[in-house]
Amino acid sequence: MAMLDVDITGNVGQLDLQARFTSDGGVTSLFGQSGSGKTTLTNMIAGLVRPSSGHIRLNGTSLFDSAKSIDLPVQARRIGHVFQDARLFPHLSVKANLTYARWAGRRQGTRDFNEVVDLLGLNALLDRKPETLSGGEKQRVAIGRALLSDPNLLIMDEPLANLDQARRNDILPYLDRLCVEAGIPILYVSHSIEEVARLSNTLVILSEGQTPAFGPVAEMLARTDLGRATGRHEAGALIEGTVTQVDDVWGLTFVEIGGAVLQIPDMAARAGDHVRLRIRARDVSLASIPPEGLSIRNAFEAKIKSISEESGPYAEILCSVGEQVIRARITRASVADLDLFTGKTVTVLIKSVAIDRRQRSPVLPNAAELQV
């Protein structure tokens, strides 16, 4: 039984929404461009907007079911909601803000206060007022308040959208820990492929009010037929690997990905750490024969799994490396010149600096926190 089962239709303003997906828990990301319907969908799940028809089930309990005339009120759904703006009470201390939702809901709560404070690094902030906090600190407090409301589901609606890149980098490690240790399903809404790739287990694509696809995040990002919805510029692949060696002399970390070993410079990790890496398709090149005399250190054999058929100048190519997939975007002219075809063995070339080292695996224990 899926932990979250959504199959609804509805209409808000000019948007006709028709969404269907399931999730088995962990972090489920709703990904789509602005105006695709992400906030409308989460508002329907939270009970803030009523769908026209369908059902919403959480852990086997119907939150909404038009056929059975079920529509639980917001309070009864027990869903924690974190918005783009923190929405803290300015006259209350951080500690009072954290406990407000629990007090207002008259719930004893099963989550330990100190546990949440430690998880989000809030110990030094408890006596301060919101006006003295940075944007990232305010969002951490808002997340803590939602967790302490004892929710069955946590919805995070683009929580980093109003933060600059420096503040996003500050809060992302806390989100890493949250996604691993929260112990409740999280619905994470974003239009940032970086956040989605870093944090989620399941990815739901939302485009013009429709959900054309959902599934494991690595599988979704490797789909070449979803370029319009996911954005071609950031298209790529997610690779899981294990750190096998750290070379302190040259500053290189060796990551075994099941069929090849990647060498990554300046990566904060230890031997045995499980990591998740995002490799952008535009940073991958292919060679029909192993090249020599290159500065690129990551060159390994792979087998072409598929070549997209497009009318534009580029082709999307999926290459199998063990059980994993690397995605490359090269010109169709290069496909012809190299005589590339499905099943052919090629050499994959990846610049070390092109690997997004900030990723970690939220589904594996002892995952390394990878910093740029």
N, C-alpha and C positions, 0 to 999 in steps of 0.2 A: 504494500500500500504506500503510495506516495505521501510524503509529509505535507506537500502543498500541491493541490490539484485545482487548476483554474480553467474554466471553459465558459466565457461570458461574452455577451454582446451589449453594446450600449451606445449612447450618443451624448456628447457634450459639445455644445456650440456647433462648429462646422465639422467636428471630428466624429466619424463613425468608427467605433472600436469593436474589433472582433478578435479576442485573445484566447489562445488555448495553449497551455503548457503544464507540465508536471515537474516536480523536483523531489529528490529523495533526501534532501536536507543539505547541511553545510551552507555554502554561500551561493545563491542564485543571483546572477546579474541580469538586469534588464538593460539592454544596450540598444541605443538608437539615437538618431540625430534630433536636434531640437524640433519640436512639433510632431514627433512620431507617436506621442500618446503615453509616454512613460509615467508622467505624474497622474494623468487621468486613470490609468490602470491601477497604480498603487492606491489612489484615493478610493477606488471601488473595492479593493481588497481590504482596506482599513475600515470601510463602512462610511466614509465621508461622502461618497457619491453612489447612488443606487444603479446597478446595471439594469438593462431591459429584460434580459433573460439569461439562463444558464446557471452555473453553480460555482461556488468557491468553497473548498474544503481544506481544513488545516488539521493535520494529525487525525484524520478520520472524522472530524466534527464539521458539520455543515455551517459555515458562516452565512452563506447565501445560497438559496435554491429556489428559483422561481416556480418550479413544478410543485414544490412542497410548501410554498408560501413561507419560506424561512428567510428572515433578514435580521440577523442579530444586530443590536445597536453597537455603537463604537466601543463603549465600555466593556461590553460582554465579550468582544472579540479578543481582548487582551493582546493588542498589537502595539509594540513600542515604535514610535515614529521619530526619526531624526531628519530635520529639514535642512535646506541650504543655509539658512540663517539659524543660529543657535536658539533663539527665542528664550533666553534666560530672563529671570526676574531681576531687574537691576538693583532692587532694594534688598535682595537677599544675598547672603554669602554663598560661596561655592558649595559648602556643605549643606546649607538649607536648600539650595537649588537641586542638589543631588537627591535629597530625600523627599522633595515636594510631591512628586508623582505617587510615591508609595503612600504618603500621608493623605493626599487627596483621594486616592483610590481605596483608602482604608484597608490596605492589604498588609499583612505581616511580612510577606516576602520570603523567598527561599534563598535568595542570593546574598551572600555576606557583603556588608558595606565595605569593609577593609579589602576584601578580595577585588571588588570593582575599582576601588581607589588605586590599588597596586597595579592592576591590569592596565589602567589608563594613565598611570604616572601623575596622579592628582594630589599626592600627599602634601606638597609644598603650597598648594593653591587653596586649601580648604577654608581659610579665614579671609580670603580676598573677595572683593566684589567684581562682578562681570566687567565693569568699566576699566579695570586694571589688567584685563587679560588680553592676550593676542587672539587673532581669529582662530588659530589652530587650537589654543587652549580652551576657548569657548566651545568649540565643537567637541572636544574630548569630554567636557562637562555635560554637554547635551547628550552624548552617547551614554555616559554613565548614568544620567537621570533616567534614560529610557531603559537601560538594563535593570536598574533598581525598581522599576515598576512591575517587575516579575512577568515579562511578556512571554507569550508562546511563539511569537514571531517578531523579529526586529526589521523594520523597513528603514533603509537609509537612502533618502532621496537626494542624490547628488550632493553629499555632505562636504565635498571639497570644491564645489563650483565657485564659491565666493572667495577662495583663498588664492594668494599668489603662489608661484612655484616653490619658493622657499618654505612657505607655511605648509604646502602640500607635502613636501619632503619631510617636514618635521612630524606630521601626523601619520603618514603612511606606515611607519614601523609599528605604531600603536594599533592601526587597523589590521596589520598582519597578525598580531597577537590576538586581537579580538576575534578575528575570523577563525582562528585555530581553537581558542580556549573558551569562547562564549557558551558553547554547549546548547545553543538554540539555533533554529534555521534563520538565516539572514537573507533578506531580499535587498540587493544593492543596485541602485539605479545610477546609471552614468552614461555620458556620451564620450568618455575617455577610454580608448582601447587599452591604454597603459594600466589604468585602474582595474579594468575588467580582467585583463590577462594576469595581473598580479594577485588578485584576491579571490576569484571565483572558482567554483567547481562546475557549476552548470551555467550555461549562457543561453539567454532567451533573446532572440533578435526581434526588435520591434520596428516596423516601418510603415508609415502612413496608417496607423491604427491597426495594423495586421501583425501577426506573429508567424512569419514564413518558416521559421526553423527554431528548434531548441535542442540542447543536448550537452554532452561534455564540452568544456570550453576549448580544449585543444582540437577536438573534432570540428567545432563550429568555425574556429579561426582558420582552419585549413580548407574550408569549403570555398571553392573558386566561383561558385554560382551566387554567392552572397555579397559580391563586391560593392554593389550599389548601396546595400544596407550597412555594411561594416566600414566602408571607406577604403579605397584602394591604396591610398598613400601609406596607411599604417598596417596594411595586411601583412601577415606573417605566420609564424608557427610557434607553438609552445612546446618546449622540450624539457622533459624531466631527466635529471641526472644525479650522479653521486660523485662527490669530490674524492679523488683517489690520491692526489699528491699536491703539495704546495711547495713550489720552488722559490725560496726566499732570496736566492742569489739574483735571479732574473725577474722576480716579482710576478710569477705566473702561477695560476691555479689550474690543475688538470681535472676536467670533469668528464667522466665516462657516461655516455648516453645510450649504451647498448648497441654496439656496432662501430663506434668511433669515439675518439677522445678529443675534447675541445680544450684549447689552451687559452685562458682568459687572464688578462693583466689586471693587477690592482683590484683584486676581489677579496672581500673580507669573508673568508670561509676556512673551515678546517677539514682535514681528511675525515671522511665518513659522513659529512653533512649531505643531506638531500636538498637539491635546489631545483628551481624552475627558472628556465631562461626563455626569453622571447627574442626570436630572431626575425627581423623584418625581411620580407621578400625582396625588397629593393636593394638589400645589402648582400644578396647571395648571387654568385656567378657560377656558371657551369663550364666544364671543359670536357671535350670528348676524349682526350688523352691526358694522363697526369702531367701537369706542367712542371718545369724546373726553374730554379733561380728566382723565386718569388719571395717577397717579404711577408706575404700572407701565411700565417702559421697553421690555420685551420683548413686543411685540404684532405678530403677523404672520399672513398668510393660510396656511391649510392645508386639505387636502381630507379629509373623513372616510372612513377606510378600512373601519372596521367598528364596530359597536355591539353589545356583549355583551347577551345576553338572560338576565337573572337575575330571580329572584323577590324579592330583597331591595330595599332602598331605593336602592341605587347601581347605576350602569351604568359599564362600562369601555369607553372609546372610544379607538380608534387613529386618529391623523391623520397623513397623509403630508405631509412637507416635503421636496421634492426626492426623493431616494432613501432618506431616513431617516424614522423613525417617532417621533412624540410620543404618549405615553399620558396620558389624562386620566381622572379618576374624578369624576363628577358624579352628582347624584341623577337617578333615572328621571323624577321630576316635571319637572326642568329639561330633560331630553331632549324631553318632550312639549311643554312651554311654548315651547321654541325651535324646535320642529318639525325636529329633527335626524334625518338619514337618511344612509345610505351614499351617498357621492358629492357631498354638499353641501359647499360652501366656507364655512369659518368662520374667525373670528379666534381664534388661540391666544394666551392671556395667561399669562405666566410671571413671577413675582416674581424679581428678580435675586438676592435673598438666598436663594432656594429652590434655586438651582443648586449642586450639590455640587462645589465648585471643587477638591477634593483629587484628582480623577481625572486620569489621564494615559493616553495610548494606548500600550500595551506593544507594539504591532505596527507602529508608525510610527517612523521615525528622528527624532532631535532632538526628542523629545517633551518638552513643558514639564512641570515638576514643579509642580503646582498646590497651593498652600497656603491653608488657611482663614485 
